[in-house]
Amino acid sequence: LKVHVMTDIDPTHSSGEPSTRPHDDTDQAGFGWVRKVLGASLSYLADGGDIASLPVETVLEPTLKLLLIYFSGRWCPICTHLDEYVKEVYHTLKAQAESGCDLELIWVSCDVTDTSYRSHLEALGKSILSVPWTRTHMDTLSEHFDAQGVPALVVVDFISGKVLSRTGYEDVVDVRQLPHQTSQCQALHLKWMDLWYVAHGLPAKSQSRSGWSGGRRGSSNIRNADGHVSLRRGVAAVSKAASLFR
């Protein structure tokens, strides 16, 4: 799988090199807050295993409605499993015509070092976009999106930058554990899109057709007790342990 990018070439042709052509209508999309909060560029795993970066205007469609901001680190044992869950749900949604152009996933590494970030991105694969790793950036983003535990999946309005849901972690786990995952993913997309519609003063559309059966009983905040690891305590503990072996 290749990183999802806009290109100047025929979509049936793959040169392996994404175009850096800027969109003509980026001012109408959410690129202002994205550049300010996430940064001017996003990284991905290129052919040959190198980490490459491109401007956000190149790798994000201006017609997006939802950004899924995913926080995880390899020091967190739960994240290893959720990485696979998130990738499965993301790939299923991107493959569907109805949901594929509505959303994009951006991973925020909570790894302790640049080396662990690189190996983590390699494990996630070429289809995943990432915020370039710095320790300061990780702390800033976790505070901005109120992600005080990992793993965390925050659903954000691409146009405004407002957080629509902080229960993406629970949603993804529920989808993964239920039968008929494709239909459950479609229902999850409709659930998230309802949040977007309501945020923009529009009526919800999925109430009569979603069939969503997820949603954890008694789980409404990413800082509950069903498995999250404290981001600050976890990183601090791993950093302290790593320093003993330097």
Secondary structure, 3 states (H helix, E strand, C coil): CCCCCCCCCCCCCCCCCCCCCCCCCHHHCCHHHHHHHCCCEEEEECHHHCEEEEEHHHHCCCCCCEEEEEEECCCCHHHHHHHHHHHHHHHHHHHCHHHHCCEEEEEEECCCCHHHHHHHHHHHCCCCEECCCCHHHHHHHHHHCCCCEECEEEEEECCCCCEEECCHHHHHHHHHHCCCHHHHHHHHHHHHHHHHHHHCCCCCCCCCCCCCCCCCCCCCCCCCCCCCEEHHHHHHHHHHHHHCCC
